[in-house]
Amino acid sequence: MRDPVSCDDFDQATDSTTYLSSVGARVRAARKRRNLSRRALSVKSGVSERFIAQLEGGRGNISILRLKAIADSLQMAVIDFLADRQTPSTVTRPSVDTWTNNSRAIAELFEYADPQDKAAIVDLLLSSTQRRRAA
């Protein structure tokens, strides 16, 4: 007979709760960046306002299809909500040579950036190009 609550089960449950909370926090942050109420997001996505509240509170275990509807409504990729990103203190910045020799890595980073970051990157590249042409 299996022990009803093993340490592994507890660790998994804790990790799952933490992960669901982080997904919900990302949804809430994206919704607020776009100045949308839960009701407005509910209307746009077809996901109930109550469920969005549960999700944002870390209590809703959302299906991929519902999350896709929310992502589409926020003009984002589903991966933006699901990706476990490293905290800034643990991110190792690659050398300039690494980036120069690996344009594919840069393209992948750009692909997964949120729309605001993409706009900032494009603005930076354009201003850099214009400065070089003017010189």
N, C-alpha and C positions, 0 to 999 in steps of 0.2 A: 504494500500500500504506500502511496506517495505522500510525503509530508505536505500538508496543505499550503504552508507558507515557508518556502525555503529562502535562504539569503539571496540566491540568484533571482528568484521571483521578485523580491523586494527591490533589489537593485534595478531590475528591468522596469518595474512599475515606476520607480523614482525617475529613471532616465526618460521614460515615456511621458510622464507628467511634465518634466522640465522641457522636453522637446515640444510637446503640444503648446505649452505656455509661450515658448519662443516663436512658434509659427503664428500664434494668435497675436503676439506683440508686433510681429512684422506686418500682419494684416492691418492692425489698428494704426500703426505708424504710416503705412501707405494711404490708408483712408483719410487720416488727418492731414497729410501732406497735400491731399487734393481737396481739402475742405469739404468732405462729404460727411453727412450724418449716416448713422447706421441705417436709417430708414431709406435714404437716397441710394445707398449701396445695395440694400435689399431689393429695391425696385429695379435697379440696373442689372443686378446679377440673377435675380429670381431665387435667391437664398433668403430664407426668412430672417427678419430682423432679430428675432429671439435667438436663432442659431448663430448669427454673426456675433451677438453679445456673448454667447457661450464660448465661441471660438476665441474671441479676443480675450476672454477671461481665462483661457487655458483649460476650459472644461469641455470643449467640443472636439470630438475625434472626427474630423471632416473627411469626406470621400474626395478622391482626386477630381472627380467631375464637378463637385461643388466648389472646390478650391480653384479649378480652372475657370469656372463661371465668375468667381470673385476676381481672379487675376485678369481675365479679359475685361471686366468692367472697370478695373483700375489701370488698364493698358499696361499690364506687366506680364512677365513670364511666371509660370507656376514655380519654376526653380528659385525665383527670388524669395519665395516664402519657405521653401523646403531646405535650401542649402544651409548646412551648418558652416558658418564662417568662423575663421579664427578671430580671436580678440586681437586688437591692435598690438598689445604687448607681446603676443606670440608670433606675429607675422615677421618673417625675415625678408627684408627688401633685397631683391636680386641686384647684382651689379649692372651698370649700364651696358657692359659688354654682353651680359646674358640676354638683356632685352634686345640689343642691336642684332644679335645673331639668331633671335628667335621671334620673328614677327608673328608667327602663328600663336604664340602664347599671348601676345598683345591683343590679337584679334579675338581670342577666346575670352580674355578679360573684358574687352569691350562688349562682346556679345551678351555677357551676363550682367553688365552694369545696368542700373536703373535708368529711366529716361532722363532724369536730371543730371546724373553723372555723365551720360552719353553727350548731352548738350554741352556740358562744361569741357569735356575732352575735345569735342569738335571745335569749340570756340578757342581753346588753347592752341590746337594745331593750326587753325586758320590765322590767328594773330602771330604765331611764330613764323609761319610761311610768309606773311605780309612783311614782317620786320626784316627777314632775310632778303626779300626782293627789293625792299627800299634801300638796303645798305649797299 
